[in-house]
Amino acid sequence: MASTDFSAEIKSLRSTYASIEEVSDVPRIRTDIAMLSEEAGMPDLWDNPAAAQVVTSKLSHRQSELERLMSIHDRIDDLEVLVELGEMEGDADSMAEAETELKSVRKALANLEVVTLLSGEFDSREAVVTIRAGAGGIDAADFAEMLMRMYLRWAEKHGHPTRVMDTSYAEEAGLKSATFEVNSPYAFGTLSVEAGTHRLVRISPFDNQGRRQTSFAAVEVIPLIEQTDSIEIPENEIKVDVFRSSGPGGQSVNTTDSAVRMTHIPTGIVVSMQNEKSQIQNRAAALRVLQSRLLLQKKAEQDAQKKQMAGDVKASWGDQMRSYVLNPYQMVKDLRTEHEVGNTSAVLDGDLDDFIDAGIRWRAGQRRPQA
């Protein structure tokens, strides 16, 4: 087995890093951090808590970006030193450690490279994810709950905070729908490639005859609204209904009408919130999600107009974007990127990075002007 040419590998790592650093615009990141730090240090900052939250959140996000870039730079430097010492002293353990670190740095660079592809207008935002059961009855409701767990586990593995905002339980098992936030930089850009129809094929645990069942669930991903976004909704365009929150099986978990259903009359968009403690909190959360959906709808309409003017009216997403097959064989396959794996348990436990990375690269290819 040929030994690794560390000199060539490290040169390649530095070249890739230099490209990422250029695209990321490190000088601009440092400038933003300096300006935001100055704003965050103003004595009257918290006189307006909402504006203060925006400033501190943006500062934290930019600092995280810079830290992520500098960390990779330092790891490449450390790897080079480790190789030099290992070769100088003929230390087999150091060289084995260098092999392991080389693979790890390659993986980290690949992940960082994917982040540079998140250049959409709202890609840097936090995300609101909604999962709805589709065709397939009780199996579809169970599948919706499986998908929710999958995404929450993915977020947990990456240290991304989440907040469940609404859950509507099905009668027998699973979920009719669920909405949750992923509060992390670039959560929207990252998870937006998961939007679409997901299909599950398995032996139904709810079928007495043990027959194979196909069921569907829809995943919607929208950017979380920011205080600075200019989406004003007149009061006369909103209908608000209040009701009691409920848990699995319809059991009442609240003795007051604290849950809120908000309907945007012109578009028919409906948002329900029940996981906050008070009606006021649920109303505020519902309004924020409604604003996010209207913001995304506005952008989609603008994009559609641009495509129509360009003569391209093809849909960007198919009705079915991923299949999870548990029987008669084990496979998860993305129908857009052709990426597939056989370890279905790992995927449903949140091992989604390769699917997400492939989706982001695929989307970037779709966005490039065709020759």
C-alpha positions, 0 to 999 in steps of 0.5 A, a space after each residue: 500500500 503506497 504511503 501518503 504524500 503529505 506534502 501534496 495533500 497539505 498543499 491541496 488542503 491549503 489551496 482549497 482553504 484559500 478558495 473558501 476564504 476568498 469566497 467567504 470574504 474574511 475581511 468583510 466578516 472582521 469588519 462586520 464583527 467590529 461594527 456589531 461589537 461597537 453596537 453591542 457595547 452601546 449603553 442604551 442597546 437594551 432600551 429596545 430589546 428586539 433590536 438588541 436581540 438582532 444585533 447580538 444574534 448577528 454578532 454571534 453568527 459572524 463570530 462563529 463564521 470567523 471561528 470556523 474558518 480560523 479553526 480549519 486554518 490552524 488545523 492545517 498548520 498543526 497537521 503540517 507540524 505533526 508530519 514534519 516531526 513524525 518524519 524527522 523522528 521516524 515516529 510511526 504513531 505520529 504518522 498514523 495520527 497525521 493520517 487520521 487528522 488528514 481525513 478529518 480536515 478533508 471532511 471539515 473542509 468539504 463541509 465548509 465548502 458547502 456553506 460557501 454555496 449558501 448564498 441565497 437571500 435568506 440562506 443565513 437565516 434560522 429556520 422554521 420546519 413544518 412536517 405534515 402527514 400525507 397520503 397513507 393514513 396512520 402510517 403517514 402520521 407515524 412517518 411524519 413523527 419519524 421525520 420530526 425525530 430525524 430532524 431534531 436528532 440531526 440538529 442535536 448532533 450539530 448542537 443547533 438549538 430547537 424549539 417545538 412550536 406546534 404539534 397536532 397529534 393523530 388519533 391513533 398514532 403519530 402526527 398530523 403536523 408539527 412545526 419547530 424552529 432550528 435556531 442556528 446560522 444558515 439553518 434555512 439555507 442548509 435545511 431548505 434542500 429537505 423541503 418536498 415530499 418524502 416517501 416511506 415503504 415498509 411493512 406496516 406495524 399497524 396492519 394485522 396482515 403484515 402488508 407492505 404500505 407506502 405513505 407520504 409526508 411533506 416537509 416545508 422549510 421557511 426562513 425565520 422572520 427578523 425584526 428588521 424585515 418589512 412584512 406588515 400585515 393589516 389587522 383586517 387581513 388576519 382572523 384569529 381563533 383561540 382554543 385549548 391546547 391538547 396532547 396525544 390522544 386528545 388529552 387536554 393539557 391546558 384548562 384555558 384557551 391559550 392555543 391560537 389559530 391564525 388565518 391570513 385571509 387574502 392567501 388562506 395561509 393558516 398557522 397554529 401555535 399551542 406550545 407556549 404558555 400563554 395566548 399572547 405568546 402563541 399569538 406572537 409566535 404564530 404571527 412571526 411564522 405567518 410573516 415568514 411564510 408571506 416573506 418566502 411567498 413574496 420571493 417565490 412570486 418574484 422568482 416565478 416572474 423572473 423565470 417566466 420572463 426568461 421562458 423557463 416555467 419548469 418546476 424546480 422540485 418534483 412531488 417526491 424528492 426522497 424515498 425511505 425503503 425499509 422493506 423488502 430491502 433497506 435503502 434511502 435514496 434522494 431522487 434529485 441527487 441520486 445519493 443513496 445509502 443502505 443504513 436506513 436506521 442511521 439516516 432516521 436517527 439524524 445522519 443526514 449530512 451527506 444527503 444535505 451536502 449533496 442537495 446543496 451542491 445539486 441546487 447550486 448546479 441548478 442555479 448556475 446559468 445553462 450554457 
